[in-house]
Amino acid sequence: MMKIDILTLFPEMFAPLEHSIVGKARDKGLLEINYHNFREKAEKARHVDDEPYGGGQGMLLRAQPIFDTLDSIEQANPRVILLDPAGRTFNQAYAEELAQEEQLIFICGHYEGYDERIKTLVTDEISLGDYVLTGGELAAMTMIDATVRLIPEVIGKESSHTDDSFSSGLLEYPQYTRPYEYRGMVVPEVLMSGHHENIRKWRLEQSLRKTYQRRPDLLEQYPFTDEAAAIFEKIKSESTVD
C-alpha cells in the first residue's frame, strides 16, 4: 500500500481525491492519504509566513511549521516533494518513478516562496510547468492522480495505462467506438478488419504522425525501432510534398 501525506493550509481543496480512480484506490486498501494543516504547528500566533530578510516583495513560508509538521509524521524513507516552479518538470516518466515508492510527502506552499531552509527537508522539487499557481494544492492533486493510477491493481488492466499518451514516448493514436458511422464520419476500415498486425502498424503510424505534428520535441528522445524509423521517414516525406 502506498501512503501519501500532504502538508497544506487548505485540506478541503483535496475533495476531488475522494472520487474516481484515486478514491477507488483508497477503497481497495491500496492507498492511504493523510492531510496535515501546518498552520496548526505554527508557534507564532498561527502565522505561517513572514517578511523576507533583506526586503523584497511578498511573504515567505516560515520553516518552523513545516519542520514541526514533518517531525510529527511517521516516516519510512519517503520521497518528500516540494511543489516549486523552479523544480524539475513533472512528466509521465516522473509519475512512473513515484509510483514505485511506498510513501510520498507533498509540501504545498503559498505566498511568494519558501524559507530556503525548508529545502533541506526535501528529496524532490517539482514543477508542473512554466507558469505560476496560487498554491501547490492543484499541482499536488495532478501529480497524485497521475501517480496513483500507475500503482498495480489500481486500474484493472496494465494496458489501460501503458498505451496512454507519453507512456510509450508518443502521443496516443485515434480511437473509435460504436456506431460505425456517425454524421457522415466512419471508423477507419483497418480497425474493422480484425487483422491485429495491420491494426498495430496503423496505430504506430498514427501515433508517430500525431506526435510529429503536435509534439515533435518528444521524438528527440523516442527510441526508434527500424520499423518506426521507416514509417516516420514516410510521414516526413509526405509532409515535404504537402
NORPE-V585051 format. One line per field, one symbol per residue. ss: DSSP state (H for helix, E for strand, - for the rest). burial: b if it has 16 or more other ideal C-beta (glycine too) atoms within 10 Angstrom, else e. A space follows every 50 residues. Layout:
ss=???
burial=???
This chain:
ss=-EEEEEE---HHHHHHHH-HHHHHHHH---EEEEEE-HHHH-------EE E-------EEE-HHHHHHHHH-------EEEEEEEEEEE--HHHHHHH-- --EEEEE-----EE-HHHHHH--EEEE---------HHHHHHHHHHHH-- --------HHHH------------------EE--EE--HHHH---HHHHH HHHHHHHHHHHHHH-HHHHH-----HHHHHHHHHHHHHHHH-
burial=ebbbbbbbbeeebbeebeeeebeebbeeeebebebbbbeebbeeeeebbe eeeeeeeebbbbbbbbbebbeeeeeeebbbbbbbbebeebebebbeebbe bebbbbbbbbbebbbeebeeebebbbbbeeeebebbbbbbbebbebbbbb beebbeeeeebeeebbbbbbbbbeeeeeeeeeeeeebeeebeeeeeeebe ebbbbbbbbbbbeeeeebeeebeeeeebeebbeebeeeeeee
